[in-house]
Amino acid sequence: MDLDPILLTLQVAIVATLINVPVALAVSWLVVKRRVPGRILIEALVSLPLALPPVAIGLFLLLLLGREGPVGGVLDDLLGVEIVFTWVAAAIASAVVSFPLMARAIMVAMGEVDERLEMSARSLGAGPLRVTLTITIPLAYRGILAGLLLGFVRALSEFGATITVAGNIPGRTQTLSLAIYQKVQTRDDDAALALAGVSVALAVATLLVHNWLLERGRRAR
Amino acid sequence: MTMPMLSFSLTKRYPGFSLECEAEFASGRVAIFGPSGSGKTTILNCVAGLTQPDDGEIRIAGETVFSSESWRNVPPEKRRIGYVFQDSALFPHMSVRDNILYGHRLTPAKRRTLEPEQVIDLLRLGALLDRGVTGLSGGERQRVALARALATSPDMLLLDEPLSALDVAFRGTIIRYLKRITRELGTPIVYVSHSMSEVMALAEDVLVVDGGQKVVQAVPSIALAHPGVGALADYGTFENLVDAVVEQEARADGLAMVRVGDVLLSAPDVYAGRGDETTVSIRAADIILALDVPSRISAQNIVRGRVEEMHTLGPRVLVYVDVGAILVVEITPWAVADLNLREGQDVYLIIKSTSILALDRPNRPAG
């Protein structure tokens, strides 16, 4: 079996997750703990990619990251690099699509941390950032890790946005789901099934760890 | 004139409830008393900086920490107060030691007036330091929370219902520790309570609030007798919570002798050893007052004292009798008339041993 799609999928999903974690933590903190004004709007925006067709997301990204787009144009002018139709574009597409799952899970995990513990820490002399780092995140870490894995597992299976913004180039942007699609198109059912089997194995393994973490978190309370 | 440790004038509006209250406290142990929903915890949270008032001013030890007029709002971490929640709010992912040191480590060296060892010693937590906090009993949790707050050398302690989440057996212990904190460390305490018995046992000054408004501020005996407090104070269940020392351990028949003020009382279910401090609870309505020593009576404790104060509240008269400590006795106006009772008079108190409840239990692991 060709290992390229498997390795590329892992690479794309890991990078997508790494992009998302700091953003999801920051947004969750703003919404759940700081209660910033307009948080209802922020929460809606967080969930938006969940409600849009992935292909539409891919289209927006294409417009944004393409050489004519606002972000792609700047990158092209300054660094002479092009993102579209590279694995980086696939990672960005996977990040956007998987962001809601991760952020929503982290919001729940942070919301479950007893506010009185954080208020106690404040009155003991800790500023908001220190409270987050020493109280909120340590107490919510299982839920945060579970959210991270949920985002990761979604990124593993990303298809619509990826094919739109990164294409389906074997060895360069062809992830597992894109490879399966191609095998199906070329009537290579055995190869398609084998790759689908790998997808199932990756997803099941990730979800098992995810559920184990949540279960441990529940018991710790 | 000495600077008040705390003064505030606050307005805080919620849908269906608004708090409007101002007060000033000198020092020592002060209580904010009121029924649930009266706004007393809101006052405490405003002082701590956990709730922002709509209007007003708060000064702690002379420093303005909140002023709506000058747009000043010092964040809670800079207010130098130790806040203790009703249920302790210990950090579950840290040991007892790390809980206690959390705030101490954040306190600048030049501001440290209390060392953790001193606080750990005072609250007798030495043996618990390496334990996690989840297995602690209610009383132990509350002591750790007090130590954690004190280790930051705060200007004052704010306690939200420090006794009400506790098993009866632990209340005595915490009452004695709170007294030791003000006596030995000099840290003022402001605490919220809905029990007049606790206020009487602990506070030197009490602010009574109801429906978001101040009713009265006075020493507890005067506040308790205020007409506006009558409906709130729940006199029928008023208990004397008084310090006691074990003079003689429980004998084979189960009775021990404890000293309260200048008098000795026999009491059941005393688990503390000879010479140990304990706290006993005696309901004011359970004490009988007499002018002569009665004879041939089953009650085992007949002690002499002097009437210090008398306050009439409808069908009840609260008589404050000095036996070396103050015991409040609840009788009727008819009894006062029958005995022709006056302040300064010598009287006998008749207390059944079984009416005396020792608020201590031997140390045991929490169930």
Chai-1 contact restraints between the chains, C-beta under 6 A:
chainA,res_idxA,chainB,res_idxB,connection_type,confidence,min_distance_angstrom,max_distance_angstrom,comment,restraint_id
A,R116,B,F85,contact,1.0,0.0,6.0,A-B,restraint_1
A,R116,B,A89,contact,1.0,0.0,6.0,A-B,restraint_2
A,L117,B,A89,contact,1.0,0.0,6.0,A-B,restraint_3
A,M119,B,L50,contact,1.0,0.0,6.0,A-B,restraint_4
A,S120,B,A89,contact,1.0,0.0,6.0,A-B,restraint_5
A,R122,B,P76,contact,1.0,0.0,6.0,A-B,restraint_6
A,R122,B,E77,contact,1.0,0.0,6.0,A-B,restraint_7
A,S123,B,A48,contact,1.0,0.0,6.0,A-B,restraint_8
A,S123,B,P76,contact,1.0,0.0,6.0,A-B,restraint_9
A,S123,B,Y83,contact,1.0,0.0,6.0,A-B,restraint_10
A,L124,B,Y102,contact,1.0,0.0,6.0,A-B,restraint_11
A,L124,B,G103,contact,1.0,0.0,6.0,A-B,restraint_12
A,L124,B,T152,contact,1.0,0.0,6.0,A-B,restraint_13
A,G125,B,E77,contact,1.0,0.0,6.0,A-B,restraint_14
A,G125,B,G103,contact,1.0,0.0,6.0,A-B,restraint_15
A,G125,B,L106,contact,1.0,0.0,6.0,A-B,restraint_16
A,G125,B,T152,contact,1.0,0.0,6.0,A-B,restraint_17
A,A126,B,E77,contact,1.0,0.0,6.0,A-B,restraint_18
A,A126,B,L106,contact,1.0,0.0,6.0,A-B,restraint_19
A,G127,B,E77,contact,1.0,0.0,6.0,A-B,restraint_20
A,P138,B,H93,contact,1.0,0.0,6.0,A-B,restraint_21
A,L139,B,H93,contact,1.0,0.0,6.0,A-B,restraint_22
